[in-house]
């Protein structure tokens, strides 16, 4: 968590929910601004700076997906927690693909939402690496730049979500080490709730697809049966 109270933005059109979020997130403690619709929310988010944004998926004027897309296209790396309906599985997947860092389904537990926001803030603070930390890593034809938030496989740039980027950076920074799903949740996501193994699995699967890894014969990310995953460059066949 930041040493001074973080500045949060809530973009939510339902007055009661927005008031509830302002009340409870202020207890972190944090300064909380509220925007009641998509256009004003995007303007506030781009005007920032904010330490994290809580973003409703369904908004008048501009959807949460559109706001997330615009933020990332402008290079804004602010952590985004998306609020979405329980039945909107496709929307949740799209939100993650467009750059949301996490999501909570409605109706939500206030305690869980606060824990998720704390986790986003903690992870953002940890990602601010010391000055002597490497800014670029490379393994075989795979390279990744932490400062520019870009990655390449040979000459082809990879299109990664923020979480996929963080996951790949973490793996490449610890080559040969096997991580459990719980360790990845704690060290990359910033929280360790039980029952979220599927979150790690889905991100690993998408990252593997973008790296061209085959599940049965991976070149970069390998399954360690009974443990989790390991990053290690295998010789091309």
VOGU-3710 file (C-alpha; in Angstrom, 3 decimals, decimal comma):
1> xxxxxxxxxx> 0,000/0,000/0,000  1,218/3,587/-0,610  2,587/5,425/2,437  0,057/8,245/1,914  -3,653/7,514/1,421  -4,233/6,327/-2,153  -6,480/8,245/-4,523  -9,230/6,048/-5,950  -11,802/6,640/-8,676  -15,174/4,868/-8,649
11> xxxxxxxxxx> -17,093/4,955/-11,943  -20,604/3,741/-11,092  -24,010/5,037/-12,228  -26,130/3,441/-9,477  -26,213/6,050/-6,708  -26,620/3,616/-3,789  -23,738/1,401/-4,935  -21,503/4,415/-5,588  -22,242/5,790/-2,108  -21,552/2,376/-0,550
21> xxxxxxxxxx> -18,222/2,105/-2,370  -17,195/5,634/-1,394  -18,025/4,955/2,245  -16,189/1,651/2,579  -13,187/2,385/0,359  -12,611/5,576/2,343  -11,980/3,296/5,333  -8,825/1,774/3,727  -8,032/4,759/4,223  -8,250/6,376/0,776
31> xxxxxxxxxx> -9,442/9,487/-0,999  -12,366/8,454/-3,213  -13,789/10,337/-6,200  -16,985/9,190/-7,917  -18,042/9,599/-11,565  -21,705/8,776/-12,408  -21,413/7,815/-16,085  -19,035/6,643/-18,797  -17,970/9,937/-20,408  -17,315/11,753/-17,118
41> xxxxxxxxxx> -15,574/8,654/-15,771  -13,216/8,460/-18,733  -12,452/12,186/-18,506  -11,677/11,847/-14,796  -9,557/8,725/-15,319  -7,500/10,366/-18,070  -7,165/13,528/-15,974  -5,890/11,558/-12,929  -3,642/10,570/-11,454  -5,349/7,760/-9,545
51> xxxxxxxxxx> -3,832/4,799/-7,725  -6,698/2,471/-8,729  -10,071/2,601/-10,481  -13,232/0,666/-9,609  -15,144/0,494/-12,881  -18,700/-0,703/-13,482  -19,156/-2,645/-16,699  -22,613/-1,270/-17,586  -22,548/2,528/-17,722  -24,598/5,153/-19,574
61> xxxxxxxxxx> -22,829/6,903/-22,421  -19,740/4,704/-22,518  -19,301/1,145/-21,270  -16,678/-0,026/-18,814  -15,066/-2,045/-21,601  -14,753/1,088/-23,730  -13,242/3,033/-20,834  -10,742/0,258/-20,135  -9,780/0,111/-23,811  -9,288/3,887/-23,971
71> xxxxxxxxxx> -7,184/3,974/-20,810  -4,815/1,289/-22,093  -4,618/2,853/-25,561  -3,445/6,066/-23,873  -0,769/4,112/-22,007  -2,414/4,496/-18,580  -1,310/1,580/-16,416  -3,539/2,428/-13,425  -4,950/-0,778/-11,859  -8,597/-1,388/-12,808
81> xxxxxxxxxx> -11,076/-3,475/-10,831  -14,177/-4,168/-12,912  -17,663/-4,696/-11,460  -19,753/-7,041/-13,566  -22,974/-9,073/-13,443  -22,653/-12,682/-12,325  -24,034/-14,009/-15,627  -21,772/-11,911/-17,870  -18,941/-14,444/-18,254  -18,041/-13,195/-21,733
91> xxxxxxxxxx> -17,900/-9,615/-20,486  -15,531/-10,601/-17,694  -13,216/-12,324/-20,153  -13,328/-9,327/-22,481  -12,580/-7,018/-19,578  -9,451/-8,966/-18,710  -8,387/-9,074/-22,347  -8,814/-5,301/-22,677  -6,645/-4,590/-19,672  -8,726/-4,891/-16,490
101> xxxxxxxxxx> -6,603/-6,238/-13,641  -9,350/-7,962/-11,684  -13,130/-8,195/-11,443  -15,801/-8,623/-8,785  -19,297/-9,866/-9,604  -22,490/-8,215/-8,417  -23,857/-8,633/-5,832  -20,460/-8,377/-4,136  -19,090/-8,647/-0,629  -17,778/-5,277/0,561
111> xxxxxxxxxx> -15,033/-7,042/2,519  -13,879/-8,958/-0,554  -13,959/-5,852/-2,721  -11,842/-3,932/-0,214  -9,399/-6,840/-0,082  -9,153/-6,870/-3,878  -8,495/-3,117/-4,000  -5,813/-3,465/-1,309  -4,239/-6,249/-3,362  -4,181/-4,090/-6,503
121> xxxxxxxxxx> -2,555/-1,239/-4,600  -0,018/-3,565/-2,995  0,883/-5,170/-6,319  1,254/-1,774/-7,987  3,611/-0,687/-5,199  5,669/-3,862/-5,528  5,921/-3,449/-9,299  7,723/-0,143/-8,813  11,093/-1,855/-8,990  14,247/-0,300/-7,490
131> xxxxxxxxxx> 16,490/1,738/-9,762  19,087/-1,053/-10,053  16,509/-3,662/-11,138  16,786/-4,804/-14,785  14,485/-3,047/-17,213  14,712/-5,752/-19,873  14,907/-9,551/-19,861  15,545/-11,967/-22,725  15,400/-15,746/-23,170  16,138/-17,178/-26,616
141> xxxxxxxxxx> 14,045/-15,127/-29,068  11,687/-13,903/-26,320  12,369/-10,443/-24,860  10,426/-8,164/-22,525  10,833/-4,518/-21,518  9,490/-3,586/-18,072  9,692/0,189/-18,513  8,007/0,300/-21,914  5,647/-2,558/-20,970  6,290/-4,325/-24,278
151> xxxxxxxxxx> 7,301/-7,868/-25,200  8,490/-9,534/-28,410  8,810/-13,052/-29,767  11,513/-12,656/-32,363  10,533/-9,556/-34,353  6,816/-9,975/-33,583  5,483/-7,809/-30,758  3,159/-9,646/-28,383  -0,175/-8,076/-27,495  -0,448/-8,788/-23,759
161> xxxxxxxxxx> -2,944/-7,702/-21,134  -1,411/-6,041/-18,042  -1,736/-9,257/-16,032  -0,255/-11,394/-18,812  2,673/-8,989/-19,001  3,242/-9,156/-15,225  2,994/-12,940/-15,302  5,533/-13,252/-18,126  7,916/-10,792/-16,430  7,678/-12,778/-13,196
171> xxxxxxxxxx> 8,380/-16,066/-14,965  11,301/-14,702/-16,962  12,803/-13,181/-13,833  12,876/-16,645/-12,192  13,847/-19,097/-14,950  13,778/-22,758/-13,968  11,817/-22,190/-10,762  8,515/-24,009/-10,298  5,671/-21,916/-8,867  2,461/-23,183/-7,364
181> xxxxxxxxxx> -0,762/-21,482/-8,389  -1,058/-20,070/-4,866  2,422/-18,530/-5,147  1,549/-16,952/-8,482  -1,684/-15,548/-7,050  0,206/-14,005/-4,153  3,247/-12,747/-6,070  1,646/-11,616/-9,348  -2,002/-10,953/-8,456  -1,261/-9,769/-4,943
191> xxxxxxxxxx> -3,802/-11,925/-3,110  -4,088/-15,519/-2,042  -7,756/-16,445/-1,855  -8,606/-20,125/-2,081  -10,622/-21,185/-5,078  -8,940/-18,897/-7,608  -6,752/-21,522/-9,299  -8,905/-21,149/-12,419  -7,779/-17,508/-12,658  -4,141/-18,607/-12,891
201> xxxxxxxxxx> -4,985/-21,418/-15,308  -6,915/-19,169/-17,697  -4,150/-16,567/-17,794  -1,495/-19,237/-18,317  -3,509/-20,709/-21,189  -3,912/-17,330/-22,893  -0,252/-16,461/-22,391  0,821/-19,830/-23,780  -1,336/-19,281/-26,857  0,311/-15,926/-27,499
211> xxxxxxxxxx> 3,765/-17,480/-27,071  2,873/-20,250/-29,494  3,227/-22,885/-26,790  1,442/-26,197/-27,315  -0,058/-27,660/-24,138  1,619/-31,041/-24,753  4,950/-29,633/-25,944  5,622/-26,179/-24,497  8,699/-24,187/-25,388  8,506/-21,578/-22,600
221> xxxxxxxxxx> 5,899/-22,263/-19,897  5,904/-25,855/-18,685  3,416/-27,627/-16,452  5,016/-29,195/-13,372  2,532/-31,921/-12,483  1,379/-31,793/-8,883  3,054/-28,397/-8,376  2,215/-25,689/-10,923  4,253/-24,040/-13,664  7,871/-23,356/-14,593
231> xxxxxxx> 9,434/-21,018/-17,177  12,346/-22,582/-19,021  13,335/-22,318/-22,677  13,249/-25,716/-24,336  15,369/-26,420/-27,387  13,398/-26,015/-30,570  12,752/-29,326/-32,250
//
